[in-house]
Amino acid sequence: MSDVELTATEAARGALRAGLPLESERHAEVAATANHIHAVVRTLRELDFGETPPATHTMEGKATDGSL
């Protein structure tokens, strides 16, 4: 993942390519949101979980492996 931020024009182009045309006044907001999400993902990827086991999920009193 690149540290270069997405511009409003690039966000509009990407949305259009995905079949989601945006009104011009939303380009900057979408770019800012995408940049924030990328920053959060970058931070999460830097975390070292080491030997931390995955959390379990309980449903109706039964432990499951977390799969749906």
C-alpha positions as a LaTeX table, in Angstrom:
\begin{tabular}{lrrr}
\hline
Residue & $x$ (\AA) & $y$ (\AA) & $z$ (\AA) \\
\hline
Met1 & 0.00 & 0.00 & 0.00 \\
Ser2 & 1.42 & 3.33 & $-1.02$ \\
Asp3 & 1.94 & 6.30 & 1.28 \\
Val4 & 0.87 & 8.63 & $-1.55$ \\
Glu5 & $-2.58$ & 10.07 & $-0.89$ \\
Leu6 & $-5.43$ & 9.65 & $-3.33$ \\
Thr7 & $-6.50$ & 12.88 & $-5.03$ \\
Ala8 & $-10.10$ & 13.92 & $-5.65$ \\
Thr9 & $-9.65$ & 13.30 & $-9.39$ \\
Glu10 & $-8.24$ & 9.80 & $-8.79$ \\
Ala11 & $-11.12$ & 9.01 & $-6.42$ \\
Ala12 & $-13.64$ & 10.09 & $-9.06$ \\
Arg13 & $-11.89$ & 8.04 & $-11.74$ \\
Gly14 & $-11.79$ & 4.95 & $-9.50$ \\
Ala15 & $-15.43$ & 5.29 & $-8.55$ \\
Leu16 & $-16.45$ & 5.64 & $-12.19$ \\
Arg17 & $-14.39$ & 2.57 & $-13.11$ \\
Ala18 & $-16.25$ & 0.66 & $-10.36$ \\
Gly19 & $-19.59$ & 1.78 & $-11.81$ \\
Leu20 & $-20.24$ & 4.34 & $-9.08$ \\
Pro21 & $-20.25$ & 7.77 & $-10.72$ \\
Leu22 & $-19.94$ & 10.57 & $-8.16$ \\
Glu23 & $-21.27$ & 14.09 & $-8.18$ \\
Ser24 & $-18.33$ & 16.49 & $-8.48$ \\
Glu25 & $-18.87$ & 17.98 & $-5.02$ \\
Arg26 & $-18.29$ & 14.53 & $-3.44$ \\
His27 & $-14.89$ & 13.81 & $-5.02$ \\
Ala28 & $-12.86$ & 15.42 & $-2.23$ \\
Glu29 & $-14.94$ & 13.77 & 0.52 \\
Val30 & $-14.53$ & 10.32 & $-1.04$ \\
Ala31 & $-10.79$ & 10.84 & $-1.45$ \\
Ala32 & $-10.45$ & 11.95 & 2.18 \\
Thr33 & $-12.41$ & 8.92 & 3.39 \\
Ala34 & $-10.33$ & 6.53 & 1.27 \\
Asn35 & $-7.12$ & 8.12 & 2.55 \\
His36 & $-8.30$ & 7.72 & 6.15 \\
Ile37 & $-9.16$ & 4.06 & 5.59 \\
His38 & $-5.74$ & 3.45 & 4.03 \\
Ala39 & $-4.06$ & 5.10 & 7.04 \\
Val40 & $-5.97$ & 2.88 & 9.46 \\
Val41 & $-5.12$ & $-0.26$ & 7.48 \\
Arg42 & $-1.43$ & 0.76 & 7.36 \\
Thr43 & $-1.46$ & 1.14 & 11.14 \\
Leu44 & $-3.13$ & $-2.23$ & 11.66 \\
Arg45 & $-0.59$ & $-3.94$ & 9.39 \\
Glu46 & 2.24 & $-2.57$ & 11.53 \\
Leu47 & 0.92 & $-4.22$ & 14.70 \\
Asp48 & 2.81 & $-7.29$ & 15.88 \\
Phe49 & 0.37 & $-9.82$ & 17.27 \\
Gly50 & 3.13 & $-12.37$ & 17.81 \\
Glu51 & 1.72 & $-15.48$ & 19.44 \\
Thr52 & $-1.69$ & $-13.95$ & 20.16 \\
Pro53 & $-4.33$ & $-16.59$ & 19.38 \\
Pro54 & $-7.48$ & $-15.55$ & 17.51 \\
Ala55 & $-10.46$ & $-14.55$ & 19.64 \\
Thr56 & $-13.32$ & $-17.00$ & 19.95 \\
His57 & $-16.88$ & $-16.13$ & 19.20 \\
Thr58 & $-19.75$ & $-17.48$ & 21.29 \\
Met59 & $-23.27$ & $-17.79$ & 20.04 \\
Glu60 & $-26.12$ & $-19.13$ & 22.14 \\
Gly61 & $-23.66$ & $-20.41$ & 24.70 \\
Lys62 & $-21.61$ & $-22.40$ & 22.18 \\
Ala63 & $-18.03$ & $-21.54$ & 21.31 \\
Thr64 & $-17.34$ & $-21.46$ & 17.61 \\
Asp65 & $-14.28$ & $-20.91$ & 15.50 \\
Gly66 & $-15.58$ & $-17.52$ & 14.33 \\
Ser67 & $-16.60$ & $-18.66$ & 10.85 \\
Leu68 & $-20.05$ & $-17.85$ & 9.60 \\
\hline
\end{tabular}
